[in-house]
Amino acid sequence: MTTLLLCLLLVLVFKSCLSEDWCYQSQISCVQPCKGPAAWNEVNSTCAGNRQSPINILTKKTKKESSLTDFKFTGYDKIFSSMLKNTGKTVSLDIPLGATVSGGNLSHTYNAIQLHFHWGNNSRPGSEHTLDGEQYPMEDTYITVEDAQNDPTGQAILGFFFEESDSENQEYSAFIAALAQVKDAEGQTELAISLNSLILSETMLGAYYRYEGSETTPGCSESVIWTIFEQPIPLSRNQLVAFSTLKFKDQKPMVDTFRPGQPRKGRVVYLSHSGAPVTAIVFSFFPVLLHVFLILCFCHLY
């Protein structure tokens, strides 16, 4: 449970910051001299490793891979109840056991355990991964602690971008409404929802990118198989803005909750069998008021 306990401790913002405290760039101030992304290697040396995430995906340099076939999701249509939490660094939702993903050339069947988000600040983008230098929105991450940390394929993370839409996404109505109940750090509220309502339909998940990387917060464990989907999820401007109403521990707006891009260091980014470069699509999304990135994280089942 080392990583989980570490994360729970690190999301607290102490009155007197200690040297090992990590934070996002938007949190740094004279009052709170915490360690921003550029100094995360001082929190955990792994954060300066050779397989760090996020990265900028250069679509023209991706390699088409026929083995990257469609995914198989199970349990995603089931409604579950869980606590939506403002962790002080992001908003997260734990997933009860039962939802799994396989296929897509994953070496295991992975069990979904958590989702969380990364976003910017109003008109500024906020996704962690970028496509051809352009930022999007949302990322959903599922993590195990001990086994996944020691297994180079122990975590599978599915990342979804978000785009601004002229109309509200009704599937997200309950989730967005619940954000109002967790504006303050450590706030939580019970939410009944299905994973199907938070991601795209399976028919829209055939085009994606794949590479080997890391967690995007300390300790930056390099045990992640990343999947970044091409097709973004639409949210209205008001729905996107709802994320920027959340607060850090010190009551400052919770904005720019993303780690800057990391060096690729020779890693190959693969494109799925039905994927296609999306450079033209990327630029059609701008400008947007807020970018959010959804991360779905998985651990494999033994």
N, C-alpha and C positions, 0 to 999 in steps of 0.2 A: 504493500500500500504506500510505498515511499513517495511515488510521484503524485498520487492523489492528495496525500497529506500536505506535500509541498505546495501544490496548487492552492489548496484551501488556505494555507497560511499566507501565501504571497498575495492573495487578492485583498487582504486586509491592508488598509492604509494607516500606519501608526502615526501618532502625534509626533513622535521623534523617530525619523526614518533611520533604520539600521543600514549598514553598508551592503547587506545582501538583498535588500528590497529591489524588486524589478518593477518597471512600470512602462507605459507607453510614452512616447515623446510628448503627447499633449498633457501629461500629468506632471511633468518636471517643472518645479518652481523653487524659489528660494525657501519657501515654507516647507516644501516637500522635495528634498534633494535625493530622489531615488535614482536608480540606475535605468536609463532609457535603453532602447534597442541597441545602440552602438556600444554599450558597455555590458550587454548580457553575458558575454564571455567571462566577465568577472564574477557573475552569479553562478554560471556553470560553464566550464571550459568546452563542453560539447557544442555550445552555441557558436563556436568558431570552427566547427568541423567541416568536412569536405562534402557533406550531403545535406546541406541545410535548405529549409523552405521558409518563405515562398520564393518563387523564381518568376522571371519574365519569360513567357512562352513565345518564342519566335515561330509563328505558324509556318513560314516557308522553310524552316530548318527541321521541322518534325519529320519523323520517319513512319511511314504507313506500316502497320503491323496487322496482318490478317488474323492473328490469334486473338486479337482484342475484340471478341464477339460480344453479343448482348448480355446484359446482366439478368439474373433471376432473383426477384425479391419475394420473400415470404413474410406474412404477418403484417404487411404495410397497410392493409385495409382495416385492421382492427383498431377500434377506439380504445385508448388507454388513458389513465389518469396519472399525472405526475406533477411535481412542483416546478413551476417556472421560476427561475432564480436570477436575481441581479447579483452576480458574484463580486462586484466591485471592479471587474475588468471587462465583463461582457454579460450577456444574458444567455442562460443555458437551460436545457431541458433534459433530464435523465430519461432514458428509454428502458422500460421494463424488458426482461428477457422474453424472447419470442420472435422478434423481427430479425431476419437474417438476409444476407446478400451473398450470392455466389455467381459463377460465370465470369465473363470479362477477363479471362485468363488469370483470375486470382487462384492462388495455389491452395486456398482453404475456403471453407464456408465461414463467413464472418458474422459475428453477433453484434447488432447495433446496441450501443450503450448511452450515447449522449449526442446532442446537437448544440452548437453555439454559433454566434454571429460575429462578423467584423464589419465595421462601417466607418464612414468618414465624418464630415461636418458640413451639413447643408450642401452647398454647391460643390464641395470638394469630394472627389471619389475616395473610396475606402476599402476596396477589396484588397486582399493580401497578394494573391496571384494577379498577374497582368498578362494581357495578350497583345503582343507587338507594342508594348509600352503603355497601353491604355488600361485604366482600372475600371472594374465593375463593382458588383455588390456581394454576395452572401456565402457562408461556409459552414458546414455542419459536421461535427467531429465526434467519433466514438472511440473511447480509450479504455484499455485495460492497463493495469499497473505493472505487476511483477513480470508475468510471462511475456507481455508485449515488449517490455523494455529490453529483454535479452534476446529477442527474436527479430532478425532484420526484416521480416515480413509480418511482424506481430500486429500491426495496425493497418487497416485500410481506411482511408479518408476519402469521402466523396465531397467534392466542392461544386457549388452551384452559384453562378452569377445572377444578379438581379438587374432588371432594367425598369425604367420609369414607364408607366402605362397611363393612358388617358382615363382609364376606368379602374375601379377598385377590384382587387382579387378577392372574391368572396370566400375562397378557400382559406384565406389568411385572416378573415374578420375576427374570429375568436382569439387568435394569437395576438393580433395587434391590440385588441381591447384589453387583453391581459397585461400588456406592457404598462398600462396606466397604473396597475396595482404593484409594480415592482420598480418604480422610478428611483427609489433610494437604495443604496448599497445594502446588501443582506436582505432586501425585500424578497418575498416569495409569495406565490399564489398558486392554488391548484388549478390545473388546466386539463380538460378532457379533449383529446384530439387524436387523429390518426396521422401516421407518417405520410400517407398518400396525399393528404391535404397540404403538406409542406414542401413536397418536391414535385417534379414533373411526372407526367404519366410515363409508363415504361416504353411506350411507342416513341417517345421523344428523347430517349436516353441512349440511343445507339451511337451518337457522335461524341467522342470524348478524347482527352489527352491523358497519358499515363507516364509517370516517372517515379523514381525512387528519391525520397526526401526525408523530412523530419517534422516533428511537432514545431509549431510556430510560436511557442512560448517556452521559457525556461522550465525544465532542463533540456529542451531542444533535441529530444531523443531521436536518433536516426534509424527509426524502425518502422517507417511509414511508406506504404504504397499509395501514392496519390492518384486520384482520378478527378479530372476537371472537365465538367460537361460543357459543351459548346452552347447549348440552348439555354438562354437565361430565363429566369422566372419573373413574370411581370408583377409589379406592385404600383399602386398609385402614388403620387407625390406625397399625399397626406400619410399614407401607410409607411413610406420610407422615412419621413420626418419623425414619425413616432419613436424610432430608435434613438434619435438625438436628444430626446427628452429625458433619457435615463441619466443618472448621476453617479459619479465616482464617490468614494467614501467621504471626501472632503466637500461634497456637494457641488463640485465643478461639473459642468456638462460632460457626459461620457461620450467623447467624440474622438475620431482618428484612432480607433482601436485596432490598429494593424501593424504588423512588422514590415519594414521595408524589404524589397527584394534582395535576395542573396545570390552570390556568384554560382553559376551553374557548374563550373569546374569540370567540364567535359562530359557531363551526364547527357544521355540521349533522352529526348522527349518523344514518345511514340503517339501516333494518331490511330484511332480505332478503324476497323475495316470500313465503316460507313461514314467516317468523319471527313470533313473538308475544311480547308483553310477558311477562316471567318473574318479576315481583316476588314472587308467591306462592311460586314455586319457590325463590327465593333464601333466603327466611327458613326454609324447611323443612330447609335444610342445616345449621343451627346448633343446638347448638354443635359444632364440630369441633376436633380437637386441633391440627392443623396445616393451613395452607392453602398450596398450591403453585400456581404458575402456569407453564404450559409455553408457550414461544414458538418458533414455527417461522418462520424468516426465509428470504426468497427474494430473488434478484436476477433481473432480466429478461434474457432471451437476445436478443442482437442478431443 
